[in-house]
Amino acid sequence: MPDPDPATTDDAQSDSGSSKISLSVATAGTAVLATMTGFAYLFSLWASSGEISPIQTLKIASSQYVAGNAVVAGELAASVELDEESETDQEWMPLHSFFIGAGQFEKAMRLESPRARRKELQEAIPPLVNAETLGFPEGRAADGHRMLGMAYHQVGDYEAAAKHLQAAIDVDLTLRGELVPILAIARARRPREDLDEAIVAIDEYLNGESLDAEHQVEANLMKIDWLIQLRRFKQAQQTIEKSYKTIAPALQQHAGWSLAAQDELKLKDAELVIKRMLASVNRAHGERLIADIPARASKQIDADQREKLSEVLKELAVLQREAEPSLASRSRLTAAQAFLLSGQQDLALAELTQLRQQRPFREDGLEGGLSEMELLANFGKGPEAVQTAKYLVREMNQSRHLNFTQKKEAEFRARVTETLAVLRESGEYAAVVEIADSIPSLFGEAPALIEKAIAYRDWGDATLSAGRGRGDEVSREAFASARARFRGAGDAFASAAEIQFDTKEYVPTLWQAIDSYQRGRHFSKSIPLLENFLRYEDRLKQPAGLVAHGRALLAEGRPDEAMDSLQTCIIEFPRDPMRYEARLLAAQAAADSRDNEEAKRLLNENLSDGQLTPQSPVWRDSLFTLGELLYAESDLQTLAALALPLNERIEKLREIEPLLNDALRRLNEAVDRYWPLPRAQAAAYELARGQLLASRLPEAELESQDLLDAAQRDLRQKANRFRQSALDRFTAMVRFMDMEERDDDLSEKQNAILRNSLLGQADTLKSMRRYAEAAEAYRDMSLRYMNEPPALEALLGQSRMVRILGRDREADMLISQAAVVLDRISDQWDDRFDEMTRFSRDDWKNYLQWMIGRLDQANRLTGSNRR
């Protein structure tokens, strides 16, 4: 602001030094000075005297508003504070709020940047609304509603804009010419948009006003848009033709506005052709849109329509070269739609890319970028979609020319969300994560985190699915990758939930985080979230949380704490379906706490409840778990009994017999019902091992003294029946796995069952004293697993059998061969020795060296006379 006139300033200072200046004299004597130097500066000189009251300041503001200085009036009003308790001040409050809002409004409307203007208008709305609530000052109602209507229109709240614009016209009919077109647009853009109502308003404007040709065409262009949207194509065509006639005289004189209007009408012609064609296209349910064109629309366009599109594209190419930049940009979008309809997606993509890159970046650039992302997602081009998204985010954050209203923001979110869903369907999960990381500033931090979480979760599911092999088993590598992705989903959901803490979305998002962590076996991270979930979730929805809490604690090795949560679910929610899963997990917790009786009780309750059927996964898992638990208990007790003296051993094995029989009955039922599920295959192997356990009692009884021959025969036959049953089951399992392996590679669990069944087959033959057959079985196993750890067990087993058969030299050679095989086993098996055999690699090396050393010593003592 320039300095005030020195002479005038000196006079003012001189006068103020000798006597106080009255307000009226000061106002009259310095009117010209106020115009030249700015009223705010002059007011600061007056205010320094300390003689102006708030009411006097508002009177000055009023005179400035009347003089057309709304910004100055607003600044003056903002410089004072009124006492809400004072009756005198209360009378001036409506005027005070009105001037503040009016000043902000006027300041905003002088700005060129839509972003900056919208920010200022958002600050102008509250004081204007307050003025309306208190009652607009006398004679200011029309102006107040006008400013509120235009402010709401600029920020994108079209419902409020329509309300206030209509109110302004009702109060002051002279505002019709200025506000009716804006009112019509607001009505057309409302969330409950009524284009018919908007058309009625624009028709009233056209019929009731003495408009020149330029303004008539401007109104008709809006009307054409709405008619096309309503599919009233004939009326739209008639309005276009009428508009051409309206501008004809001006075109003959080469008036600039008429040339621009002609270009607009040409674009409307092209849009009308495309919308007419789209009206004949049947959009499939769920079919996605690209630039407002159904993805498969081109397949329904015939040859005549393609020819028409070709003509339209030629006209649009002319517009792109010759029309003003804004219209040229819009013509690119229309051209892209025409290319999409004609099936030329690459050319459509080129048009959209150029539209996005148009400078300066405006609404057309945003539309081009969003449409480009939709098309790239449809192509499954994730990396290119990421680049487009980052470009949009950067431009939208920086552009001074983009009017990003509430409605555009909602549309932006909806279209980006749909695009991300398409990319996920295409398997472009990494691209979705990267886009989600780039959009929080425009999309909202919590919604962006949720999109990222969904991508990670779906990525984890896809990884598990791709890594699933025979027996529905997932490879270790795939499971490790999936775990990492589920953890990423859990982290993102948890962060989103934290942001949404004070919203109704908090608990559902928290559950998504819990579910993701547990699916990825990150139970420790789910436990604190579950505690919050149980604190805030409705009671009727808590059973699922209690079960998840118990599962997490159980996985973390805290069975007693797990039991507390699971028992709460079982006892406090006796009719909730989750009680069955709670019992199953509680049984596992009881078993982990060495309370097998409680575990068996819980499992039997599930099996005998009457509400569950064998088709239920929980009933099935309860049966498997009970059979496995009974077998493990029988196996452990049998192992302990074998170390006892004979009489005690027999007594103990007789005590174990009912438990073992129950285990065999449950395992047999599970195999019969659910074969060939992977868990049923494991149960079949345990069933074979259980037959060998059952043979231990008659074997022990055979060692008793003074048995009659008949009793010995009976016991021997009984033991052999159990062994034969075990042998038959091992053999059947080996055959089954051989058949499975012909179709595809076995899973890791199937390989383990096959390996153990082969070993069990050979061991059973040995226990039946069929040594030659046992040796052959061990040999077959060593050949199958040559240069793998199981070959070592097989070679030693074969060595023992041939030694029993009196072939000592062959037995020695097999031990030496085992040492050679050990050296040939690749390092990649180092981590699997303990899993597949009795020793680690180093332990095997030491053991075989010791055995070979003993053989050398024996050879020296016997002079090497070994067969």
Buried (B, 14 or more C-beta within 10 A) or exposed (E): EEEBBEEBBEEBEEBBEEEEBEBEEBBEBBEEBBEEBBBBBBBEBBBEEEBBEBBEBBBBBBBBBEBEBBBBBBBBBBBBEBEEEEEEBEEBBBBBBBBBBBBBBBBBBEBEBBBEBBEBBBBBBEBBBBBBEBEBBEEBBBBBBBBBBBBBBBBBBBBBBBBBBBBBBEBBEEBBBBBBBBBBBBBBBBEEBEBEBBBEBBEEBBEEBEBEBBBBBBBBBBBBBBBBBBEBBEBBBEBBEEBBEBBEEBEEEEBEBBBBBBBBBBBBBBBBBBBBBBEEBEBEEEEBBBBBBBBBBBEBBEEEBBEBBEEBBEBBEEBBEEBEEEBBBBBBBBBBBBBBBBBBBEBBBBBBBBBBBBEEBBBBBBBBBBBBBBBBBBBBBBEBBBBBBBBBBEBBEEBBBBBBBBBBBEBBBEBBBBBBBBBBEBBBBBBBBBBBBBBBEBBBBBBBBBBBBBBBBBBBBBBBEEBBBBBEBBBEEBBEBBBBBBBBBBBBBBBBBBBBEEEEBBBBBBBBBBBBBBBBBBBEBBBEBBEBBBEEBEEEEBBBBBBBBBBBBBBBEBBEBBBBBBBBBBEEBEEBBBBBBBBBBBBBBBBBBEBBEBBBBBBBBBBEBEEBEEEBEBBBBBBBBBBBBBBBBBBEBBEEBEEBEEEEBBBBBEEBBEBBBBBBEBBBBBBEBBEEBBBBBBBBBBBBBBBBBBBBBBBBBBEEEEBEEEEEEBBEEBBBBBBBBBBBBBBEBBEBBEEBBEEEEBBBBBBBBBBBBBBBBBBBBBBBEBBEBBBBBBBBBBEBBBEBBBBBBBBBBBBBBBBBBEBBEBBBBBBBBBBEBBEEBEEEBEEBBEEBBEBBBEEBBEBBEEBBEEBEEEEEEEEEEBE
